[in-house]
Amino acid sequence: MRISVYLFTIALVCLACSKDGEKGGERVEIYLTKSFMTVPGKCQVDPLLSVIADTPFIKNQDILAYSKSSYNLKLADTAVQKIKLLRDFTPFAVAVDGHVIYYGICKPWISSSSCDHSITLNTIFAPGNEFTFNLGYPWSSTNTAIDDQRNNSRLIATFIKQGKLRL
């Protein structure tokens, strides 16, 4: 009988203890930079020497959906037109509630320069108003390590909270 009570107590404690999941924020937005520097010798924004703009370039309400598996961001028509105007090598930041999750660099598919060290955003090709965040440009190099925060837990939790996450 004591063993049963002991096992029951252990089970109850184990079930009662749970790790809180990442809490989602209120807004996912894309910012351009006020100022930025790159990491010497790399196509990579230096987060310690870069400052995002005061207002978002793409606002939360213009982000319609995010695909966790394909890293596609579906945008409203007005946001699509803004993205398509960005020039090659324009730095941007994806942020939750104004806190930068990651920096990236715009790379249209017609760009002749590579960008091996960053998350990149093709600014021209957007079937269905969807833009893809890629590792590197034109593709990810196996010799280059990129801090891949495209599915950062806070970012994903915010998309889930907003009902915008697709698998």
C-alpha positions in Angstrom: 0.0 0.0 0.0 2.8 2.4 0.9 4.5 1.7 -2.5 1.2 2.6 -4.3 0.9 5.9 -2.4 4.6 6.6 -3.1 4.3 5.8 -6.8 1.1 7.9 -7.0 2.8 10.8 -5.3 5.8 10.6 -7.7 3.4 10.4 -10.7 1.4 13.4 -9.5 4.6 15.5 -9.0 5.9 14.6 -12.4 2.6 15.5 -14.1 2.3 18.7 -12.1 5.8 19.9 -13.2 5.9 21.1 -16.7 8.2 23.5 -18.5 6.4 26.6 -19.8 6.7 26.8 -23.5 7.9 29.9 -25.3 5.4 32.7 -25.0 4.5 34.3 -28.2 4.7 38.1 -28.6 2.1 40.4 -30.1 3.7 41.5 -33.4 6.1 40.1 -36.0 7.5 42.9 -38.2 10.2 43.4 -40.7 12.5 46.5 -40.2 15.0 48.1 -42.4 18.1 49.5 -40.8 19.0 53.1 -39.8 22.6 52.1 -39.9 24.5 48.8 -40.3 27.9 47.3 -40.7 28.8 44.0 -42.1 31.1 41.4 -40.5 34.5 41.9 -42.1 35.0 39.6 -45.1 31.4 38.3 -45.0 28.1 39.0 -46.5 26.5 39.3 -43.0 25.0 42.1 -41.0 26.9 42.6 -37.7 24.1 42.7 -35.1 26.3 44.6 -32.6 27.0 47.5 -35.0 23.6 47.7 -36.6 20.5 49.7 -35.6 16.9 49.1 -36.9 14.7 51.8 -38.1 12.2 53.4 -35.7 9.2 52.1 -37.5 8.6 48.7 -39.2 8.9 48.5 -43.0 6.4 45.6 -43.1 3.8 45.7 -40.3 2.3 42.8 -38.5 -1.1 43.2 -40.2 0.6 42.9 -43.6 2.0 39.4 -42.7 -0.7 36.9 -43.5 1.0 33.6 -42.9 4.4 31.9 -42.3 5.4 28.4 -43.4 7.6 26.6 -40.9 8.7 24.0 -43.4 9.4 26.2 -46.5 10.3 29.4 -44.7 7.7 31.3 -46.8 6.1 34.5 -45.7 2.8 35.3 -47.2 2.2 39.1 -47.4 -0.6 41.5 -48.3 -0.5 43.1 -51.7 0.8 46.5 -50.4 3.6 44.8 -48.6 4.6 42.8 -51.7 5.0 46.0 -53.7 7.2 47.5 -50.9 9.4 44.4 -50.8 9.8 44.4 -54.6 11.3 47.9 -54.5 14.2 46.9 -52.2 17.6 46.9 -53.8 20.2 44.2 -53.8 22.1 44.0 -50.5 19.5 45.9 -48.5 19.7 44.7 -44.9 16.6 43.9 -42.9 15.6 42.6 -39.5 12.8 40.2 -38.5 11.6 41.2 -35.1 9.0 40.2 -32.5 7.7 43.2 -30.5 10.6 45.3 -31.7 13.2 42.8 -30.5 15.4 41.6 -33.4 15.3 37.8 -33.9 17.6 37.8 -36.9 19.1 40.1 -39.6 19.1 39.2 -43.2 20.0 40.6 -46.6 17.8 41.1 -49.7 19.1 39.3 -52.7 17.0 39.4 -55.9 17.4 36.3 -58.1 19.1 38.4 -60.8 21.9 39.4 -58.5 25.4 38.5 -59.7 27.0 38.5 -56.3 26.8 35.7 -53.8 25.9 36.0 -50.1 27.0 32.9 -48.2 26.8 34.0 -44.6 23.3 35.3 -44.2 19.6 34.5 -44.3 18.6 36.1 -47.6 15.3 37.2 -49.1 14.6 37.1 -52.8 12.8 40.4 -53.5 11.6 39.7 -57.0 10.0 36.3 -57.4 6.9 36.0 -55.2 4.3 33.5 -56.5 1.1 33.8 -54.5 2.5 36.8 -52.6 5.0 34.5 -50.8 8.6 35.3 -50.2 11.2 32.7 -49.1 13.9 33.3 -46.5 16.9 31.3 -47.7 20.2 30.3 -46.2 22.7 32.1 -48.3 22.5 33.2 -52.0 22.3 31.7 -54.5 22.2 28.7 -52.1 23.7 27.6 -48.8 27.3 26.6 -48.9 28.2 23.4 -46.9 31.4 25.2 -45.8 29.5 28.1 -44.2 27.7 28.1 -40.9 24.7 30.4 -40.7 22.9 31.0 -37.4 19.5 29.9 -38.7 16.8 31.6 -36.7 14.1 31.4 -39.3 12.1 29.1 -36.9 13.2 30.8 -33.7 10.9 29.6 -30.9 9.7 33.1 -30.0 8.9 33.8 -33.7 7.1 30.6 -34.1 5.2 31.0 -30.8 4.0 34.4 -32.0 2.8 33.1 -35.3 1.0 30.3 -33.5 -0.6 32.8 -31.1 -1.8 34.9 -34.1 -3.1 31.9 -36.1 -0.6 32.6 -38.9 1.6 29.5 -38.7 1.5 26.9 -41.5 3.4 23.7 -41.4 
